[in-house]
Amino acid sequence: MDLYSGYINKLIAELSVLPGIGNKSAQRLAFHIINMPKESVKHLADTMVETREKIRYCEKCCTLTDSEICPVCADPGRNSRVIMVVENTRDLTAYERTHRYEGVYHVLHGAINPTLGIGPNEIRLKELLQRLQHDVDEVIIATNSSIEGETTAMYISKLIKPTGIKVTRIASGVPVGGELEYIDEVTLSRALEARVEL
Ligand code: ZN
């Protein structure tokens, strides 16, 4: 016998697929939603659907954005000859918060992870290499300091080296296994300033 009504069970099941949400959290969220005013629930659901529909990849840097070209790439004040490679849009935002970086970005949407079957073709590397056909002075690799992030950094540096473009890696200061988005702005700025050539 089901403990809850079919609708509640369905909502709990849908919420459980979200990252970090186990069955208990899903139950708590489901009951919270049920107790919310109907209008607020509709607003939340509409926002989710609308965001999912409207968000797209920037045609230049591949970050998630609502326009063809993201605000960073569209800013004429940014130095498009320096490209910082990050794993995801949250990492880009973390660097933007430092207000210390004037170049542009390239968002990979992942890192190479052979155990999960994520190879170079599963992340946005091809797009990065295409960008290097234009005038680029430096590629700063700012992938996470996890095994996957380091593997990706090494792979990219080997690909770029023959082109003669300068390749640098942000300094460690960023804790091992640390995810960029959780690191404070000062540490990120220092890691960027103390980057080393690969
Ligand atoms: Zn962009």
Residues whose N, C-alpha, C, O or C-beta is under 5 A from the ligand:
A	BS01	ZN	C58 K60 C61 C62 C70 C73
